[in-house]
């Protein structure tokens, strides 16, 4: 049976940085795929997942989307049921290759290869993490500067698997890639194979999978509340001098994230910032 989707078409003024923030918040709320337009973004979610009882109340899904209440942006929307969406066609129309620091490119198979040290080819489908969002872009910057050679690494909330793939390209091994979302789990497996990676193992699940696991480096690009809940688990998996890279939250959340990290022996080292999103590096100290 072909699933029925709900499509929300948002008109945003001004578009930047509101579009990226809106996409992130909608992703946390369960929306599965996004198509950026000249005036905003279209967001999709399965009707059965959103309203299992069958009665659709479009406004209900947006109750926790904070940016809709912001005075800085004017955001309006319309919503409708959509019988079928060709997801590959949708993202192919809008997905452009990116390059980070002249060293790492993230592109689709139909894009021309560029002369960079790390060329990552992905087909994101419904998964989050193409490198276009600020958080993924900044995590790539961290990995490009970090010495990961021979380090056991975890990519938590792996999305498309792009960060795990870059980690292997830079010499990390072995690598675990974990995501709670089945689409992300399957998409990561596909992208790992597409990039000929040999040292990445992909799992579907959450932090409970980390019991008795140990890593030298943990990458977690999720959201503030999940990070706050899982930081104690991450800390238990890291040795002294172990590295924790965190993203998926805003600049104003750094004190709260740092406080939780400090409680578990993890201390702030540095961060990147783009459009109020941040990616922070922490180190485990005795």
MITORTOR-869223 format. One record per residue (C-alpha): residue in one letter; x, y, z. Coordinates in Angstrom, 1 decimal, padded with zeros to 4 digits, always signed. Example, Ala and Ser with C-alpha at 12.3 -4.5 7.8 and 13.67 -1.06 7.14 Angstrom:
// residues 2
r: A	px: +012.3	py: -004.5	pz: +007.8;
r: S	px: +013.7	py: -001.1	pz: +007.1;
//
This chain:
// residues 286
r: X	px: +000.0	py: +000.0	pz: +000.0;
r: X	px: +001.4	py: +003.4	pz: -001.0;
r: X	px: +001.6	py: +005.6	pz: +002.1;
r: X	px: -000.3	py: +008.9	pz: +002.1;
r: X	px: +001.8	py: +011.9	pz: +003.0;
r: X	px: +000.9	py: +015.3	pz: +004.4;
r: X	px: +002.7	py: +018.2	pz: +002.7;
r: X	px: +003.2	py: +021.5	pz: +004.5;
r: X	px: +004.2	py: +024.4	pz: +002.2;
r: X	px: +005.8	py: +027.2	pz: +004.2;
r: X	px: +006.4	py: +030.7	pz: +002.9;
r: X	px: +009.2	py: +032.4	pz: +004.9;
r: X	px: +010.3	py: +036.1	pz: +005.0;
r: X	px: +013.2	py: +036.5	pz: +005.2;
r: X	px: +014.3	py: +033.0	pz: +004.1;
r: X	px: +017.7	py: +032.9	pz: +005.9;
r: X	px: +018.4	py: +031.7	pz: +008.5;
r: X	px: +014.8	py: +030.9	pz: +009.2;
r: X	px: +014.5	py: +028.1	pz: +006.6;
r: X	px: +017.3	py: +026.1	pz: +008.2;
r: X	px: +016.0	py: +026.5	pz: +011.7;
r: X	px: +012.5	py: +025.6	pz: +010.6;
r: X	px: +013.7	py: +022.4	pz: +008.8;
r: X	px: +015.6	py: +021.4	pz: +011.9;
r: X	px: +012.6	py: +021.9	pz: +014.2;
r: X	px: +010.3	py: +020.1	pz: +011.9;
r: X	px: +012.8	py: +017.2	pz: +011.7;
r: X	px: +012.7	py: +016.9	pz: +015.4;
r: X	px: +008.9	py: +016.9	pz: +015.2;
r: X	px: +008.9	py: +013.9	pz: +012.9;
r: X	px: +008.8	py: +015.4	pz: +009.4;
r: X	px: +010.7	py: +013.1	pz: +007.1;
r: X	px: +011.7	py: +015.0	pz: +004.0;
r: X	px: +012.0	py: +018.6	pz: +002.8;
r: X	px: +012.1	py: +020.4	pz: -000.5;
r: X	px: +013.4	py: +024.0	pz: -000.4;
r: X	px: +011.7	py: +026.5	pz: -002.7;
r: X	px: +012.3	py: +030.0	pz: -003.8;
r: X	px: +009.9	py: +031.3	pz: -001.1;
r: X	px: +010.5	py: +028.8	pz: +001.7;
r: X	px: +010.2	py: +025.0	pz: +002.1;
r: X	px: +007.8	py: +022.1	pz: +001.7;
r: X	px: +007.9	py: +019.5	pz: +004.5;
r: X	px: +006.5	py: +016.0	pz: +004.3;
r: X	px: +005.3	py: +013.5	pz: +006.9;
r: X	px: +003.4	py: +010.2	pz: +006.7;
r: X	px: -000.3	py: +010.6	pz: +007.5;
r: X	px: -000.5	py: +007.3	pz: +009.4;
r: X	px: +002.6	py: +008.2	pz: +011.5;
r: X	px: +001.3	py: +011.6	pz: +012.4;
r: X	px: -002.4	py: +010.7	pz: +012.9;
r: X	px: -002.7	py: +007.0	pz: +013.6;
r: X	px: -006.4	py: +007.4	pz: +014.5;
r: X	px: -007.1	py: +008.9	pz: +011.1;
r: X	px: -008.4	py: +012.3	pz: +012.0;
r: X	px: -006.1	py: +014.9	pz: +010.6;
r: X	px: -005.6	py: +018.2	pz: +012.5;
r: X	px: -002.9	py: +020.0	pz: +010.5;
r: X	px: -002.2	py: +022.7	pz: +013.2;
r: X	px: -001.5	py: +020.0	pz: +015.8;
r: X	px: +001.8	py: +018.9	pz: +014.3;
r: X	px: +003.2	py: +022.5	pz: +014.6;
r: X	px: +002.4	py: +023.1	pz: +018.3;
r: X	px: +006.1	py: +022.7	pz: +019.3;
r: X	px: +007.7	py: +024.6	pz: +016.4;
r: X	px: +009.1	py: +027.6	pz: +018.2;
r: X	px: +010.2	py: +029.6	pz: +015.2;
r: X	px: +006.6	py: +030.0	pz: +014.1;
r: X	px: +006.2	py: +032.3	pz: +017.1;
r: X	px: +009.3	py: +034.3	pz: +016.4;
r: X	px: +008.9	py: +038.1	pz: +015.8;
r: X	px: +012.0	py: +038.1	pz: +013.5;
r: X	px: +010.3	py: +036.1	pz: +010.7;
r: X	px: +007.0	py: +036.0	pz: +008.9;
r: X	px: +006.1	py: +032.4	pz: +008.3;
r: X	px: +002.8	py: +031.2	pz: +006.8;
r: X	px: +001.8	py: +027.8	pz: +005.5;
r: X	px: -000.8	py: +025.7	pz: +003.7;
r: X	px: -001.2	py: +021.9	pz: +004.1;
r: X	px: -002.7	py: +019.1	pz: +002.1;
r: X	px: -002.7	py: +015.4	pz: +001.7;
r: X	px: -000.4	py: +014.0	pz: -001.0;
r: X	px: -001.0	py: +010.5	pz: -002.4;
r: X	px: +002.6	py: +009.7	pz: -003.5;
r: X	px: +005.9	py: +011.6	pz: -003.7;
r: X	px: +008.9	py: +010.6	pz: -005.8;
r: X	px: +011.4	py: +011.4	pz: -003.1;
r: X	px: +014.5	py: +010.9	pz: -005.3;
r: X	px: +013.1	py: +013.3	pz: -008.0;
r: X	px: +012.3	py: +015.9	pz: -005.3;
r: X	px: +015.7	py: +016.0	pz: -003.8;
r: X	px: +017.6	py: +015.7	pz: -007.1;
r: X	px: +015.9	py: +018.9	pz: -008.2;
r: X	px: +017.2	py: +020.8	pz: -005.2;
r: X	px: +020.3	py: +019.1	pz: -003.9;
r: X	px: +023.5	py: +020.9	pz: -004.8;
r: X	px: +027.0	py: +019.7	pz: -004.0;
r: X	px: +028.8	py: +021.4	pz: -001.2;
r: X	px: +032.5	py: +021.9	pz: -000.3;
r: X	px: +033.9	py: +022.4	pz: +003.2;
r: X	px: +037.2	py: +024.2	pz: +003.7;
r: X	px: +038.4	py: +023.2	pz: +000.2;
r: X	px: +039.0	py: +019.7	pz: +001.6;
r: X	px: +035.8	py: +017.8	pz: +001.7;
r: X	px: +033.0	py: +017.6	pz: -000.9;
r: X	px: +029.5	py: +016.1	pz: -000.4;
r: X	px: +027.7	py: +015.4	pz: -003.6;
r: X	px: +025.2	py: +013.1	pz: -005.4;
r: X	px: +026.3	py: +010.4	pz: -007.9;
r: X	px: +025.2	py: +012.7	pz: -010.8;
r: X	px: +027.4	py: +015.6	pz: -009.7;
r: X	px: +030.8	py: +016.1	pz: -011.2;
r: X	px: +033.7	py: +015.0	pz: -009.0;
r: X	px: +035.9	py: +017.9	pz: -007.8;
r: X	px: +039.6	py: +017.9	pz: -006.8;
r: X	px: +039.3	py: +017.6	pz: -003.0;
r: X	px: +041.0	py: +015.2	pz: -000.6;
r: X	px: +037.7	py: +013.7	pz: +000.6;
r: X	px: +035.0	py: +013.2	pz: -001.9;
r: X	px: +031.8	py: +011.8	pz: -000.4;
r: X	px: +029.0	py: +010.6	pz: -002.6;
r: X	px: +025.5	py: +010.2	pz: -001.0;
r: X	px: +021.9	py: +009.8	pz: -002.0;
r: X	px: +020.1	py: +011.3	pz: +001.1;
r: X	px: +016.6	py: +010.2	pz: +000.2;
r: X	px: +014.6	py: +011.0	pz: +003.4;
r: X	px: +017.6	py: +011.2	pz: +005.7;
r: X	px: +018.9	py: +014.3	pz: +007.5;
r: X	px: +022.6	py: +015.2	pz: +007.1;
r: X	px: +023.6	py: +016.1	pz: +003.6;
r: X	px: +026.1	py: +018.6	pz: +004.8;
r: X	px: +023.9	py: +021.6	pz: +003.8;
r: X	px: +022.6	py: +022.1	pz: +007.3;
r: X	px: +024.8	py: +024.2	pz: +009.6;
r: X	px: +025.3	py: +021.4	pz: +012.2;
r: X	px: +026.5	py: +018.8	pz: +009.7;
r: X	px: +028.7	py: +021.4	pz: +007.9;
r: X	px: +030.4	py: +022.3	pz: +011.2;
r: X	px: +030.9	py: +018.7	pz: +012.3;
r: X	px: +032.7	py: +018.1	pz: +009.0;
r: X	px: +035.0	py: +021.1	pz: +009.9;
r: X	px: +035.7	py: +019.5	pz: +013.3;
r: X	px: +036.6	py: +016.1	pz: +011.7;
r: X	px: +038.8	py: +017.8	pz: +009.2;
r: X	px: +041.0	py: +019.2	pz: +012.0;
r: X	px: +040.9	py: +016.3	pz: +014.4;
r: X	px: +043.4	py: +013.5	pz: +014.3;
r: X	px: +041.2	py: +010.5	pz: +014.0;
r: X	px: +043.6	py: +007.9	pz: +012.5;
r: X	px: +043.2	py: +004.6	pz: +014.1;
r: X	px: +040.7	py: +005.9	pz: +016.6;
r: X	px: +037.6	py: +003.9	pz: +017.4;
r: X	px: +034.7	py: +006.2	pz: +016.6;
r: X	px: +030.9	py: +006.5	pz: +017.1;
r: X	px: +028.6	py: +008.5	pz: +014.8;
r: X	px: +025.4	py: +008.9	pz: +016.9;
r: X	px: +022.4	py: +010.1	pz: +015.0;
r: X	px: +024.2	py: +009.3	pz: +011.8;
r: X	px: +021.5	py: +010.4	pz: +009.3;
r: X	px: +023.0	py: +009.8	pz: +005.9;
r: X	px: +026.2	py: +008.4	pz: +007.4;
r: X	px: +028.2	py: +011.3	pz: +006.0;
r: X	px: +030.2	py: +011.9	pz: +009.2;
r: X	px: +031.0	py: +008.3	pz: +009.7;
r: X	px: +032.1	py: +008.1	pz: +006.1;
r: X	px: +034.4	py: +011.1	pz: +006.5;
r: X	px: +035.9	py: +009.7	pz: +009.7;
r: X	px: +036.8	py: +006.5	pz: +007.8;
r: X	px: +038.3	py: +008.4	pz: +004.9;
r: X	px: +040.5	py: +010.2	pz: +007.5;
r: X	px: +041.7	py: +006.9	pz: +009.0;
r: X	px: +039.3	py: +006.2	pz: +011.9;
r: X	px: +038.5	py: +002.6	pz: +012.6;
r: X	px: +036.5	py: +000.7	pz: +013.6;
r: X	px: +033.4	py: +003.0	pz: +013.4;
r: X	px: +029.8	py: +002.5	pz: +014.6;
r: X	px: +027.0	py: +004.5	pz: +013.0;
r: X	px: +023.7	py: +004.5	pz: +014.9;
r: X	px: +020.3	py: +006.1	pz: +014.2;
r: X	px: +016.9	py: +005.6	pz: +015.7;
r: X	px: +015.2	py: +006.3	pz: +012.4;
r: X	px: +014.8	py: +003.3	pz: +010.0;
r: X	px: +015.2	py: +005.4	pz: +006.9;
r: X	px: +018.5	py: +006.8	pz: +008.2;
r: X	px: +019.7	py: +003.3	pz: +009.2;
r: X	px: +019.0	py: +002.0	pz: +005.7;
r: X	px: +020.3	py: +005.1	pz: +003.9;
r: X	px: +023.6	py: +004.9	pz: +005.9;
r: X	px: +024.1	py: +001.3	pz: +004.9;
r: X	px: +023.6	py: +002.3	pz: +001.2;
r: X	px: +026.0	py: +005.3	pz: +001.5;
r: X	px: +028.6	py: +003.3	pz: +003.3;
r: X	px: +028.7	py: +000.8	pz: +000.5;
r: X	px: +028.6	py: +003.6	pz: -002.1;
r: X	px: +031.8	py: +005.1	pz: -000.7;
r: X	px: +033.5	py: +001.7	pz: -000.4;
r: X	px: +033.9	py: +002.0	pz: +003.4;
r: X	px: +035.1	py: -001.2	pz: +005.1;
r: X	px: +035.2	py: -000.3	pz: +008.7;
r: X	px: +031.7	py: +001.1	pz: +009.5;
r: X	px: +029.0	py: -001.0	pz: +011.2;
r: X	px: +025.5	py: +000.5	pz: +011.1;
r: X	px: +022.9	py: +000.0	pz: +013.8;
r: X	px: +019.2	py: +001.0	pz: +014.2;
r: X	px: +018.6	py: +002.2	pz: +017.8;
r: X	px: +019.5	py: +004.7	pz: +020.5;
r: X	px: +021.9	py: +005.2	pz: +023.4;
r: X	px: +020.8	py: +001.9	pz: +025.1;
r: X	px: +023.0	py: +000.2	pz: +022.4;
r: X	px: +026.1	py: +001.7	pz: +024.0;
r: X	px: +026.1	py: -000.4	pz: +027.1;
r: X	px: +029.7	py: -001.7	pz: +027.6;
r: X	px: +030.9	py: +000.1	pz: +024.5;
r: X	px: +034.1	py: +002.1	pz: +024.3;
r: X	px: +035.2	py: +004.7	pz: +021.9;
r: X	px: +038.1	py: +007.2	pz: +021.4;
r: X	px: +035.8	py: +009.7	pz: +019.6;
r: X	px: +032.1	py: +010.2	pz: +019.8;
r: X	px: +030.2	py: +012.4	pz: +017.2;
r: X	px: +026.6	py: +013.2	pz: +018.2;
r: X	px: +024.6	py: +015.5	pz: +016.0;
r: X	px: +021.0	py: +015.2	pz: +017.4;
r: X	px: +019.2	py: +017.8	pz: +019.4;
r: X	px: +019.6	py: +019.5	pz: +022.8;
r: X	px: +017.2	py: +017.4	pz: +024.8;
r: X	px: +018.4	py: +014.1	pz: +023.6;
r: X	px: +022.0	py: +015.2	pz: +024.1;
r: X	px: +021.3	py: +016.2	pz: +027.7;
r: X	px: +019.8	py: +012.8	pz: +028.3;
r: X	px: +022.6	py: +010.9	pz: +026.6;
r: X	px: +025.7	py: +012.8	pz: +027.7;
r: X	px: +026.2	py: +010.6	pz: +030.8;
r: X	px: +026.2	py: +007.5	pz: +028.5;
r: X	px: +028.7	py: +009.1	pz: +026.1;
r: X	px: +031.0	py: +010.0	pz: +029.0;
r: X	px: +031.0	py: +006.4	pz: +030.2;
r: X	px: +032.1	py: +005.2	pz: +026.8;
r: X	px: +035.1	py: +007.6	pz: +026.6;
r: X	px: +038.6	py: +007.2	pz: +028.1;
r: X	px: +040.6	py: +010.0	pz: +029.6;
r: X	px: +041.5	py: +012.4	pz: +026.7;
r: X	px: +038.6	py: +011.0	pz: +024.7;
r: X	px: +036.8	py: +013.5	pz: +022.4;
r: X	px: +033.1	py: +014.3	pz: +022.2;
r: X	px: +031.8	py: +016.4	pz: +019.3;
r: X	px: +028.2	py: +017.7	pz: +019.9;
r: X	px: +025.9	py: +019.6	pz: +017.6;
r: X	px: +022.2	py: +020.1	pz: +017.0;
r: X	px: +021.6	py: +023.1	pz: +019.4;
r: X	px: +021.9	py: +026.8	pz: +019.5;
r: X	px: +024.5	py: +029.2	pz: +020.8;
r: X	px: +022.4	py: +030.0	pz: +023.9;
r: X	px: +022.4	py: +026.3	pz: +024.8;
r: X	px: +026.1	py: +026.0	pz: +025.2;
r: X	px: +026.1	py: +026.8	pz: +029.0;
r: X	px: +023.4	py: +024.1	pz: +029.6;
r: X	px: +025.3	py: +021.5	pz: +027.5;
r: X	px: +028.6	py: +022.4	pz: +029.1;
r: X	px: +027.2	py: +022.1	pz: +032.6;
r: X	px: +025.9	py: +018.6	pz: +031.9;
r: X	px: +029.3	py: +017.6	pz: +030.3;
r: X	px: +031.2	py: +019.0	pz: +033.3;
r: X	px: +029.2	py: +016.8	pz: +035.6;
r: X	px: +030.6	py: +013.8	pz: +033.8;
r: X	px: +034.2	py: +014.9	pz: +033.4;
r: X	px: +033.8	py: +016.4	pz: +029.9;
r: X	px: +035.2	py: +019.9	pz: +029.4;
r: X	px: +034.7	py: +022.4	pz: +026.6;
r: X	px: +037.6	py: +022.9	pz: +024.1;
r: X	px: +036.3	py: +024.8	pz: +021.2;
r: X	px: +033.3	py: +025.4	pz: +018.9;
r: X	px: +032.1	py: +026.6	pz: +015.5;
r: X	px: +029.1	py: +028.7	pz: +015.0;
r: X	px: +026.9	py: +029.3	pz: +011.9;
r: X	px: +023.6	py: +031.2	pz: +012.0;
r: X	px: +023.3	py: +030.7	pz: +015.7;
r: X	px: +023.8	py: +026.9	pz: +015.4;
r: X	px: +026.9	py: +025.5	pz: +017.1;
r: X	px: +029.2	py: +022.4	pz: +017.1;
r: X	px: +031.2	py: +022.0	pz: +020.2;
r: X	px: +034.3	py: +019.9	pz: +021.0;
r: X	px: +034.7	py: +018.5	pz: +024.5;
r: X	px: +037.5	py: +016.4	pz: +026.1;
r: X	px: +037.3	py: +013.8	pz: +028.8;
r: X	px: +039.6	py: +014.6	pz: +031.7;
r: X	px: +040.2	py: +012.7	pz: +035.0;
//
